[in-house]
Amino acid sequence: MKLHELRAMSKEELEKRLEELRRELVKLRAQAKTGAAPKNTMQIRNTRREIARILTLLKNG
C-alpha cells in the first residue's frame, strides 16, 4: 500500500493491517526456511517495509 492510503486509514484499521502483515511475514519466512521459493522474492522485503510504515504512522499519530 502507498503511504497516502495508509494515512487515510483509522488507527484500528492500521492495527488490523499490521497484524495481517505480521502473519504473512511469518508464513513467508517459513517458506524461505523450508526451501520453497516464494512467488515473489521481493515479497519479504516489501512486507517488512510496509510493517515499518504502519508502525511509524502509529507512533507519530
C-alpha positions as CSV (number, residue, x, y, z in Angstrom):
1,M,0.0,0.0,0.0
2,K,1.1,3.5,-0.6
3,L,1.7,5.9,2.3
4,H,-1.2,8.1,1.4
5,E,-3.5,5.1,1.5
6,L,-2.2,4.2,5.0
7,R,-2.7,7.7,6.2
8,A,-6.3,7.6,5.2
9,M,-6.9,4.6,7.4
10,S,-8.1,4.8,11.1
11,K,-5.9,3.6,13.9
12,E,-8.0,0.4,14.3
13,E,-7.6,-0.4,10.6
14,L,-3.9,0.2,10.8
15,E,-3.6,-2.2,13.7
16,K,-5.6,-4.8,11.9
17,R,-3.4,-4.5,8.8
18,L,-0.3,-4.7,10.9
19,E,-1.5,-8.0,12.4
20,E,-2.2,-9.4,8.9
21,L,1.2,-8.4,7.6
22,R,3.0,-9.9,10.6
23,R,1.2,-13.2,10.0
24,E,2.1,-13.0,6.3
25,L,5.7,-12.4,7.1
26,V,5.9,-15.4,9.4
27,K,4.5,-17.5,6.5
28,L,7.0,-16.1,4.0
29,R,9.9,-16.7,6.3
30,A,8.7,-20.3,6.9
31,Q,8.6,-20.8,3.2
32,A,12.1,-19.5,2.8
33,K,13.4,-21.7,5.5
34,T,11.8,-24.9,4.1
35,G,13.3,-24.1,0.7
36,A,10.0,-23.4,-1.0
37,A,10.7,-20.4,-3.2
38,P,8.1,-17.6,-2.6
39,K,6.2,-16.4,-5.7
40,N,7.9,-13.1,-5.4
41,T,11.3,-12.9,-4.0
42,M,10.9,-9.2,-3.0
43,Q,7.7,-10.0,-1.0
44,I,9.5,-10.5,2.3
45,R,11.3,-7.1,1.9
46,N,8.1,-5.3,0.8
47,T,6.2,-6.8,3.8
48,R,8.8,-5.7,6.2
49,R,8.8,-2.2,4.8
50,E,5.0,-1.9,5.0
51,I,5.1,-3.0,8.6
52,A,7.7,-0.3,9.3
53,R,5.5,2.3,7.6
54,I,2.5,1.4,9.7
55,L,4.5,1.4,12.9
56,T,5.8,4.8,12.0
57,L,2.3,6.1,11.4
58,L,1.0,4.6,14.7
59,K,3.9,6.1,16.7
60,N,3.7,9.6,15.2
61,G,-0.1,9.7,15.3
